[in-house]
Amino acid sequence: MPNRLAHETSPYLLQHADNPVDWWPWSQEAFEEARGSGKPVLLSVGYASCHWCHVMAHESFEDEATAAYLNEHFVNVKVDREERPDVDAVYMEAVQAATGQGGWPMTVFLTPDAEPFYFGTYFPPAPRHGMPSFRQVLEGVQQAWTGRRDEVAEVAGKIVRDLAEREISYGDSQAPGEEELAGALLGLTREYDAQRGGFGGAPKFPPSMVIEFLLRHHARTGSEGALQMAADTCERMARGGIYDQLGGGFARYSVDRDWVVPHFEKMLYDNALLCRVYAHLWRSTGSELARRVALETADFMVRELRTNEGGFASALDADSDDGTGKHVEGAYYVWTPQQFREVLGDDAERAAQYFGVTEEGTFEEGASVLQLPQHEGLFVAEKVASVRERLLAARAERPAPGRDDKVVAAWNGLAIAALAETGAYFDRPDLVEAAVCAADLLVRLHLDEHVQIARTSKDGQVGANAGVLEDYADVAEGFLALASVTGEGVWLEFAGFLLDHVLARFVDERSGALYDTAVDAERLIRRPQDPTDNAAPSGWTAAAGALLSYAAQTGAEPHRAAAERALGVVKALGPRVPRFIGWGLAAAEAWLDGPKEVAVVGPALDDPATRALHRTALLGIAPGAVVAAGTPDSDELPLLAGRPLVGGEPAAYVCRNFTCDAPTTDPERLRAALSG
């Protein structure tokens, strides 16, 4: 019989709706039940495409005996971390402080007042590798709760007090300058893997936000080292197994230092950020590889993640049916030489060389993850296309990985920015249209009459959870990119509404620091606040970047001042931990460069001369430059005000810090002005 999760919209919670565990969603009612029954709370946090979440669910939460013990002794609460990033952040901070590590599934035991007292991640069904079994943990917690309640309460109280005292060093209220950004570059150089690209050791995550900083730093300073690190890392990832050599798109991370074997789940946020980064790398260098990867990744998002409503789904699972009914990680993506022979016949041997498929394999049980080693001469382009088509057709016959159909506002904002820009750069109006459709869905479904944003929706039904800072900031970022690409002022207007909420509800008025949740959001044991960029930009740095772009488009001084104060944290963290504040460093590059403001005016946007200037403006590499395009009499975009045609010809105006160059009608002169 289904439990209380059967009525939720989260795919992750719905995966647990038929568990024998009597799950509650995160709610006041769950904690009232704990108070009334005198039981502690088991909080289990995960997400739909999480491999070890599936494993623990199968081993423990689907087990009748374990479920019976849980139901007797605990109030059991299940949370989708992607729906409630605030709940996840608060308790993950506690887990990391207590154990020195974190991850998902996250398993936390709470008092009925939601105070944590015991922590872990994955627990096996039987003791292994020094880990207790889940049943041993449950029995130990139950004994402590019934026999040493005062001690448990004391521990919980101390943990909450310790969390409250963990203050972030904000730096000051000023954005970083040349010295801090040079220090960040030096720090990245020290951690750079010159042999393989990327930073640090295994597991290796795609450093999309750091690459954005490196590209902007190169544009502003001419640093060849910054460009080299960006270009080499992008090439190594694109040739590695982390990139889907057949269908496009990137996996979550590489388990090794060489980008060979990925953790196969594909996340929307990774692909949106990487699509944009490769498009920007092409813009800086003209790299054909970067162009191909940007377009293939954009096409992957539209083909495999787009929902019926026009938004973008959160993720594809790592696991899928291997053809025997068993769910295996990577089954959809890996190949053996025999499978190549069956599909490709006489072309199999050279194709195996081309894609790095070997008899011993690079993955498990003799299978290989497809890569693109350096020997392009093996096939002519037409033959490569034919081989790819045949392999893709054969792969399409395999059981596909599951899809998490939840539409997350923030990640859709990142996808809108990536698709709008990639479509504009490569003359792909279909990609711009896909961005517009996703933006329309967010406006129609996720925004209420006060332009407050809901975190998620699924199948056209909006979720109950309020948006957090990253939702407001990333959606504003997407809308600002759309305004630049389409010349439609409505997107700038909506970005402004969202950023006004940031100023009113997320900023600490005294320090200028930003919180992840609004002042009127549900009160947790701590108001989460994390400025570091991890898998995606933090809400804090995303807000700084969007506020700065909006101020450049509109001249809004409160937004520019808020951006500067928010960038103070980058001044503190940039030189110390540059790998974890990449988006903040990229925003700081825009701040130092102005950013430049470009107004393109012409008789109509589809007029050829106007289009040439508009495209040149969008392709400018000046860090964070904003673009407004339209007719001289348009009142849609503030940058167009008072900008007439020049001698009856379309013209571009470039301004920075209240100073403007002479307008130009020549795309080449405009290109030079925006070349960094």
BELCORFEN-V143362 format. One record per pair of residues at least 12 apart in sequence whose C-alpha atoms are under 7 Angstrom apart, sorted by the first residue. I is the first residue (numbers start at 1). J is the second residue. D is the distance in Angstrom with one decimal. If there is no record, write none. Layout:
i=I j=J d=D
i=I j=J d=D
//
This chain:
i=1 j=18 d=6.5
i=2 j=17 d=5.3
i=2 j=18 d=4.6
i=3 j=17 d=5.4
i=3 j=18 d=6.3
i=3 j=22 d=5.7
i=3 j=23 d=6.2
i=4 j=17 d=6.9
i=4 j=23 d=6.1
i=4 j=24 d=5.8
i=5 j=17 d=4.8
i=5 j=23 d=6.7
i=5 j=24 d=6.6
i=5 j=25 d=6.4
i=9 j=458 d=6.3
i=9 j=463 d=6.6
i=10 j=406 d=6.6
i=11 j=48 d=6.2
i=11 j=404 d=6.1
i=11 j=406 d=6.8
i=12 j=47 d=5.5
i=12 j=48 d=4.3
i=12 j=80 d=6.1
i=13 j=78 d=6.9
i=13 j=80 d=6.6
i=19 j=61 d=6.2
i=19 j=62 d=5.3
i=20 j=62 d=6.2
i=20 j=64 d=6.2
i=20 j=67 d=5.7
i=21 j=61 d=6.2
i=21 j=67 d=4.7
i=21 j=70 d=6.9
i=21 j=71 d=6.3
i=22 j=71 d=6.1
i=22 j=76 d=6.7
i=23 j=76 d=5.1
i=23 j=77 d=5.5
i=23 j=78 d=6.3
i=24 j=76 d=6.0
i=24 j=77 d=4.7
i=24 j=78 d=6.3
i=25 j=77 d=5.5
i=25 j=78 d=5.5
i=25 j=79 d=6.5
i=26 j=77 d=5.9
i=26 j=78 d=6.6
i=26 j=79 d=6.3
i=31 j=112 d=5.4
i=34 j=75 d=5.9
i=34 j=112 d=5.2
i=35 j=112 d=5.3
i=39 j=73 d=6.3
i=39 j=74 d=5.4
i=39 j=75 d=6.4
i=40 j=74 d=5.4
i=40 j=75 d=6.4
i=40 j=109 d=6.9
i=40 j=110 d=5.9
i=40 j=111 d=5.1
i=40 j=112 d=6.0
i=41 j=74 d=5.5
i=41 j=75 d=4.8
i=41 j=76 d=5.8
i=41 j=77 d=7.0
i=41 j=109 d=5.6
i=41 j=110 d=4.9
i=41 j=111 d=6.1
i=41 j=112 d=6.4
i=42 j=74 d=6.2
i=42 j=75 d=6.2
i=42 j=76 d=4.8
i=42 j=77 d=6.0
i=42 j=108 d=6.0
i=42 j=109 d=4.8
i=42 j=110 d=6.5
i=43 j=76 d=6.2
i=43 j=77 d=4.9
i=43 j=78 d=6.1
i=43 j=107 d=5.9
i=43 j=108 d=5.1
i=43 j=109 d=6.0
i=44 j=77 d=6.3
i=44 j=78 d=5.0
i=44 j=79 d=6.3
i=44 j=105 d=6.8
i=44 j=106 d=5.7
i=44 j=107 d=4.8
i=44 j=108 d=6.6
i=45 j=78 d=6.0
i=45 j=79 d=4.8
i=45 j=80 d=5.9
i=45 j=81 d=6.1
i=45 j=88 d=7.0
i=45 j=104 d=6.9
i=45 j=105 d=5.6
i=45 j=106 d=5.0
i=45 j=107 d=6.6
i=46 j=79 d=6.6
i=46 j=80 d=5.5
i=46 j=81 d=5.7
i=46 j=104 d=5.5
i=46 j=105 d=4.8
i=46 j=106 d=6.5
i=47 j=80 d=5.2
i=47 j=81 d=5.9
i=47 j=82 d=6.5
i=48 j=404 d=6.1
i=49 j=265 d=6.6
i=49 j=315 d=6.6
i=49 j=316 d=6.4
i=49 j=317 d=4.5
i=49 j=318 d=6.7
i=49 j=404 d=6.9
i=51 j=318 d=6.8
i=52 j=105 d=6.5
i=53 j=104 d=6.6
i=53 j=105 d=5.0
i=56 j=122 d=6.7
i=59 j=125 d=6.1
i=60 j=125 d=6.4
i=73 j=142 d=7.0
i=83 j=455 d=6.6
i=83 j=456 d=6.6
i=83 j=465 d=6.9
i=86 j=517 d=7.0
i=86 j=528 d=6.3
i=89 j=528 d=6.5
i=90 j=526 d=6.5
i=90 j=528 d=5.9
i=95 j=119 d=5.7
i=95 j=120 d=6.8
i=102 j=121 d=6.8
i=103 j=121 d=6.2
i=104 j=121 d=5.9
i=105 j=121 d=5.3
i=105 j=122 d=5.6
i=106 j=120 d=6.2
i=106 j=121 d=4.2
i=106 j=122 d=6.8
i=107 j=119 d=5.9
i=107 j=120 d=5.1
i=107 j=121 d=5.1
i=108 j=120 d=6.3
i=115 j=156 d=5.5
i=115 j=160 d=6.7
i=115 j=525 d=6.9
i=116 j=156 d=5.4
i=117 j=152 d=6.5
i=117 j=155 d=6.0
i=117 j=156 d=4.7
i=160 j=525 d=6.8
i=164 j=526 d=6.6
i=169 j=572 d=7.0
i=170 j=568 d=6.1
i=170 j=569 d=4.5
i=170 j=572 d=6.5
i=171 j=568 d=5.2
i=171 j=569 d=5.1
i=171 j=571 d=6.0
i=171 j=572 d=4.5
i=172 j=568 d=4.9
i=173 j=512 d=7.0
i=173 j=564 d=6.7
i=173 j=565 d=4.2
i=173 j=568 d=4.9
i=174 j=564 d=5.6
i=174 j=565 d=5.5
i=174 j=567 d=6.7
i=174 j=568 d=4.9
i=175 j=564 d=5.1
i=175 j=565 d=6.7
i=175 j=567 d=4.7
i=175 j=568 d=4.9
i=175 j=571 d=6.2
i=175 j=588 d=6.7
i=176 j=567 d=6.9
i=176 j=568 d=6.6
i=176 j=570 d=6.5
i=176 j=571 d=4.4
i=176 j=588 d=6.5
i=177 j=592 d=7.0
i=180 j=571 d=6.2
i=180 j=574 d=6.6
i=180 j=575 d=5.8
i=181 j=574 d=6.9
i=183 j=575 d=4.9
i=184 j=574 d=5.3
i=184 j=575 d=4.2
i=184 j=578 d=5.3
i=187 j=575 d=6.5
i=187 j=578 d=6.6
i=188 j=578 d=6.4
i=188 j=579 d=6.8
i=196 j=236 d=6.6
i=196 j=258 d=5.9
i=197 j=232 d=5.8
i=197 j=233 d=4.1
i=197 j=236 d=6.1
i=198 j=233 d=5.2
i=201 j=257 d=5.6
i=202 j=255 d=5.9
i=202 j=256 d=4.9
i=202 j=257 d=4.9
i=203 j=253 d=6.9
i=203 j=254 d=5.7
i=203 j=255 d=4.5
i=203 j=256 d=5.5
i=203 j=257 d=6.6
i=204 j=253 d=5.8
i=204 j=254 d=5.1
i=204 j=255 d=6.4
i=204 j=256 d=6.6
i=204 j=257 d=6.0
i=205 j=253 d=4.6
i=205 j=254 d=6.4
i=206 j=253 d=6.5
i=208 j=273 d=6.1
i=208 j=274 d=5.7
i=208 j=277 d=6.4
i=209 j=582 d=4.7
i=209 j=583 d=5.0
i=210 j=579 d=6.4
i=210 j=582 d=4.2
i=210 j=583 d=6.7
i=211 j=230 d=5.2
i=212 j=277 d=6.2
i=212 j=586 d=6.1
i=213 j=582 d=6.0
i=213 j=583 d=6.8
i=213 j=585 d=5.8
i=213 j=586 d=4.1
i=214 j=226 d=5.0
i=214 j=227 d=6.2
i=214 j=230 d=6.2
i=215 j=227 d=5.9
i=215 j=230 d=6.8
i=216 j=586 d=6.5
i=216 j=589 d=6.4
i=216 j=623 d=5.1
i=217 j=589 d=6.4
i=219 j=621 d=6.2
i=219 j=622 d=6.1
i=219 j=623 d=6.8
i=219 j=675 d=7.0
i=219 j=676 d=4.5
i=220 j=593 d=6.9
i=220 j=622 d=6.8
i=220 j=623 d=6.9
i=220 j=676 d=4.9
i=237 j=259 d=6.1
i=239 j=371 d=5.6
i=239 j=372 d=4.6
i=239 j=373 d=6.4
i=240 j=259 d=5.1
i=240 j=260 d=5.3
i=240 j=371 d=4.9
i=240 j=372 d=6.4
i=241 j=259 d=5.9
i=241 j=260 d=4.4
i=241 j=261 d=5.6
i=241 j=262 d=6.2
i=241 j=369 d=5.6
i=241 j=370 d=5.7
i=241 j=371 d=5.0
i=242 j=254 d=6.0
i=242 j=259 d=5.7
i=242 j=260 d=6.4
i=242 j=261 d=6.6
i=242 j=262 d=4.9
i=245 j=370 d=6.3
i=245 j=371 d=6.5
i=246 j=388 d=6.0
i=246 j=392 d=6.2
i=247 j=300 d=6.6
i=248 j=296 d=4.9
i=248 j=297 d=5.1
i=248 j=300 d=5.6
i=249 j=271 d=6.1
i=249 j=296 d=6.9
i=249 j=297 d=4.5
i=249 j=300 d=5.8
i=250 j=266 d=6.2
i=250 j=271 d=6.0
i=251 j=263 d=6.3
i=251 j=264 d=5.1
i=251 j=265 d=5.5
i=251 j=266 d=4.6
i=252 j=264 d=6.5
i=252 j=265 d=5.7
i=252 j=266 d=5.6
i=252 j=267 d=6.4
i=252 j=270 d=6.9
i=261 j=363 d=6.6
i=261 j=369 d=6.5
i=263 j=318 d=6.8
i=264 j=318 d=4.4
i=264 j=329 d=6.9
i=264 j=330 d=5.7
i=265 j=316 d=5.6
i=265 j=317 d=4.8
i=265 j=318 d=3.9
i=266 j=315 d=5.5
i=266 j=316 d=5.1
i=266 j=317 d=6.8
i=267 j=314 d=6.1
i=267 j=315 d=4.4
i=267 j=316 d=6.6
i=268 j=314 d=5.3
i=268 j=315 d=5.7
i=268 j=411 d=6.5
i=269 j=411 d=5.2
i=269 j=414 d=6.7
i=269 j=536 d=6.5
i=271 j=297 d=6.5
i=272 j=414 d=5.7
i=272 j=415 d=4.7
i=272 j=418 d=5.7
i=273 j=414 d=6.7
i=273 j=418 d=7.0
i=275 j=294 d=4.7
i=275 j=297 d=5.7
i=275 j=298 d=6.2
i=275 j=418 d=6.1
i=276 j=294 d=6.9
i=276 j=418 d=4.7
i=276 j=422 d=6.9
i=278 j=290 d=5.0
i=278 j=291 d=6.8
i=278 j=293 d=6.7
i=278 j=294 d=5.2
i=279 j=291 d=6.2
i=279 j=294 d=5.3
i=279 j=422 d=6.1
i=283 j=619 d=6.1
i=284 j=621 d=6.5
i=298 j=419 d=6.4
i=309 j=460 d=6.3
i=310 j=437 d=5.5
i=310 j=438 d=5.2
i=310 j=441 d=6.5
i=311 j=407 d=6.3
i=311 j=412 d=6.9
i=311 j=438 d=4.5
i=311 j=441 d=6.4
i=312 j=407 d=5.8
i=312 j=412 d=6.1
i=313 j=404 d=6.1
i=313 j=405 d=4.5
i=313 j=406 d=5.4
i=313 j=407 d=5.1
i=314 j=404 d=5.6
i=314 j=405 d=6.2
i=314 j=406 d=5.7
i=314 j=407 d=6.0
i=314 j=408 d=6.6
i=315 j=403 d=5.9
i=315 j=404 d=5.2
i=316 j=401 d=6.1
i=316 j=402 d=5.8
i=316 j=403 d=4.5
i=316 j=404 d=6.3
i=317 j=401 d=5.3
i=317 j=402 d=5.3
i=317 j=403 d=6.2
i=318 j=330 d=6.0
i=318 j=401 d=6.7
i=319 j=331 d=6.8
i=319 j=401 d=6.0
i=320 j=332 d=6.3
i=320 j=399 d=6.5
i=320 j=400 d=6.2
i=320 j=401 d=4.6
i=321 j=399 d=5.7
i=332 j=395 d=6.9
i=332 j=398 d=6.4
i=332 j=400 d=6.4
i=332 j=401 d=7.0
i=333 j=369 d=6.9
i=334 j=367 d=5.9
i=334 j=368 d=5.4
i=334 j=369 d=4.9
i=334 j=370 d=6.8
i=335 j=367 d=5.1
i=335 j=368 d=5.3
i=335 j=369 d=6.7
i=336 j=357 d=6.9
i=336 j=366 d=6.4
i=336 j=367 d=4.6
i=336 j=368 d=6.1
i=337 j=352 d=6.9
i=337 j=357 d=6.5
i=337 j=358 d=6.6
i=337 j=359 d=6.3
i=343 j=390 d=6.9
i=343 j=391 d=6.8
i=350 j=378 d=6.8
i=354 j=372 d=6.4
i=354 j=373 d=6.7
i=354 j=375 d=6.7
i=354 j=378 d=6.7
i=355 j=370 d=5.2
i=355 j=371 d=4.9
i=355 j=372 d=5.1
i=355 j=373 d=6.7
i=356 j=370 d=6.2
i=356 j=371 d=5.6
i=356 j=372 d=6.7
i=356 j=373 d=6.5
i=357 j=370 d=6.5
i=405 j=458 d=6.3
i=406 j=456 d=6.5
i=406 j=457 d=5.9
i=406 j=458 d=4.9
i=407 j=456 d=5.4
i=407 j=457 d=5.2
i=407 j=458 d=6.0
i=408 j=455 d=5.9
i=408 j=456 d=4.6
i=408 j=457 d=6.9
i=409 j=442 d=7.0
i=409 j=455 d=5.5
i=409 j=456 d=6.0
i=409 j=471 d=5.5
i=409 j=475 d=6.7
i=410 j=470 d=5.8
i=410 j=471 d=4.0
i=410 j=474 d=5.0
i=410 j=475 d=5.7
i=413 j=474 d=4.9
i=413 j=475 d=3.9
i=413 j=477 d=6.6
i=413 j=478 d=4.6
i=414 j=474 d=5.9
i=414 j=478 d=5.9
i=416 j=435 d=4.5
i=416 j=438 d=6.8
i=416 j=439 d=6.9
i=416 j=478 d=5.0
i=417 j=477 d=6.7
i=417 j=478 d=4.2
i=417 j=481 d=5.2
i=417 j=482 d=6.7
i=419 j=431 d=5.4
i=419 j=432 d=5.9
i=419 j=435 d=5.7
i=420 j=432 d=4.5
i=420 j=435 d=5.7
i=420 j=481 d=6.7
i=420 j=482 d=5.9
i=420 j=485 d=6.5
i=421 j=485 d=6.9
i=424 j=485 d=6.6
i=425 j=619 d=6.9
i=445 j=462 d=6.4
i=446 j=462 d=6.5
i=451 j=497 d=6.6
i=451 j=498 d=6.8
i=453 j=466 d=6.5
i=453 j=467 d=5.2
i=453 j=472 d=7.0
i=454 j=466 d=4.8
i=454 j=467 d=4.7
i=455 j=467 d=4.2
i=455 j=471 d=6.7
i=468 j=516 d=5.8
i=468 j=517 d=5.1
i=468 j=518 d=6.9
i=469 j=506 d=6.9
i=469 j=516 d=4.9
i=469 j=517 d=6.0
i=469 j=539 d=4.9
i=470 j=538 d=6.4
i=470 j=539 d=3.8
i=470 j=542 d=6.7
i=472 j=498 d=5.6
i=472 j=499 d=6.8
i=473 j=539 d=6.3
i=473 j=542 d=5.5
i=473 j=543 d=4.6
i=473 j=546 d=6.3
i=474 j=542 d=6.2
i=476 j=495 d=4.4
i=476 j=498 d=6.4
i=476 j=499 d=7.0
i=476 j=546 d=6.4
i=477 j=546 d=5.3
i=479 j=491 d=5.0
i=479 j=492 d=6.4
i=479 j=495 d=5.8
i=480 j=492 d=5.7
i=480 j=495 d=6.4
i=484 j=626 d=6.8
i=484 j=627 d=4.9
i=484 j=628 d=5.4
i=487 j=628 d=6.1
i=487 j=629 d=5.0
i=487 j=630 d=6.0
i=488 j=636 d=6.8
i=489 j=636 d=4.5
i=489 j=637 d=5.3
i=499 j=547 d=6.8
i=505 j=518 d=5.0
i=505 j=519 d=5.3
i=506 j=518 d=5.0
i=506 j=519 d=6.3
i=512 j=562 d=6.7
i=512 j=565 d=5.3
i=512 j=566 d=6.0
i=513 j=566 d=5.9
i=514 j=529 d=6.9
i=514 j=540 d=5.8
i=515 j=528 d=6.3
i=515 j=529 d=4.7
i=516 j=528 d=5.5
i=516 j=529 d=5.1
i=516 j=539 d=6.3
i=532 j=580 d=5.5
i=532 j=581 d=5.3
i=533 j=580 d=5.0
i=533 j=581 d=5.0
i=533 j=582 d=6.5
i=533 j=583 d=6.7
i=534 j=580 d=6.1
i=537 j=583 d=5.9
i=541 j=583 d=6.1
i=541 j=584 d=4.8
i=544 j=563 d=4.6
i=544 j=566 d=5.8
i=544 j=567 d=6.4
i=544 j=587 d=6.9
i=545 j=587 d=5.0
i=547 j=559 d=5.3
i=547 j=560 d=6.3
i=547 j=563 d=5.6
i=548 j=560 d=5.4
i=548 j=563 d=5.6
i=549 j=626 d=6.5
i=552 j=595 d=6.9
i=552 j=597 d=6.3
i=552 j=626 d=6.8
i=553 j=597 d=7.0
i=553 j=626 d=6.5
i=553 j=638 d=6.7
i=553 j=639 d=6.1
i=554 j=638 d=5.6
i=554 j=639 d=6.7
i=567 j=584 d=6.9
i=567 j=588 d=6.8
i=570 j=584 d=5.9
i=570 j=585 d=6.5
i=589 j=623 d=6.2
i=590 j=623 d=4.7
i=590 j=624 d=4.7
i=593 j=623 d=6.4
i=594 j=656 d=5.4
i=594 j=657 d=5.9
i=595 j=623 d=6.6
i=595 j=624 d=5.7
i=595 j=625 d=5.2
i=595 j=656 d=6.5
i=596 j=625 d=4.7
i=596 j=626 d=6.5
i=596 j=654 d=6.7
i=596 j=655 d=5.8
i=596 j=656 d=4.8
i=597 j=625 d=5.9
i=597 j=626 d=5.1
i=597 j=627 d=6.2
i=597 j=654 d=5.7
i=597 j=655 d=5.1
i=597 j=656 d=6.2
i=598 j=617 d=6.9
i=598 j=626 d=6.1
i=598 j=627 d=4.8
i=598 j=628 d=6.2
i=598 j=652 d=6.7
i=598 j=653 d=5.6
i=598 j=654 d=4.6
i=598 j=655 d=6.6
i=599 j=627 d=6.0
i=599 j=628 d=4.8
i=599 j=629 d=5.8
i=599 j=639 d=5.8
i=599 j=640 d=5.8
i=599 j=652 d=5.5
i=599 j=653 d=5.1
i=599 j=654 d=6.7
i=600 j=613 d=6.7
i=600 j=614 d=6.1
i=600 j=628 d=6.1
i=600 j=629 d=4.6
i=600 j=630 d=6.5
i=600 j=651 d=5.8
i=600 j=652 d=4.4
i=600 j=653 d=6.5
i=601 j=629 d=5.9
i=601 j=630 d=5.2
i=601 j=631 d=5.1
i=601 j=632 d=5.6
i=601 j=645 d=6.5
i=601 j=650 d=5.5
i=601 j=651 d=5.5
i=601 j=652 d=6.4
i=602 j=630 d=6.4
i=602 j=631 d=5.2
i=602 j=632 d=6.8
i=602 j=645 d=6.5
i=602 j=650 d=4.2
i=602 j=651 d=6.7
i=603 j=631 d=5.5
i=604 j=630 d=6.7
i=604 j=631 d=6.0
i=605 j=630 d=6.0
i=609 j=650 d=6.5
i=610 j=650 d=5.5
i=612 j=667 d=6.7
i=613 j=652 d=6.8
i=613 j=667 d=5.4
i=614 j=629 d=6.6
i=616 j=667 d=6.2
i=616 j=671 d=6.1
i=620 j=671 d=6.2
i=620 j=674 d=4.8
i=620 j=675 d=5.8
i=621 j=674 d=6.0
i=621 j=675 d=5.4
i=621 j=676 d=6.0
i=622 j=674 d=5.1
i=622 j=675 d=5.8
i=622 j=676 d=4.6
i=628 j=640 d=6.8
i=632 j=644 d=5.4
i=632 j=645 d=6.9
i=649 j=665 d=6.7
i=650 j=665 d=6.0
i=651 j=663 d=6.2
i=651 j=664 d=5.4
i=651 j=665 d=4.5
i=652 j=664 d=5.4
i=652 j=665 d=6.3
//
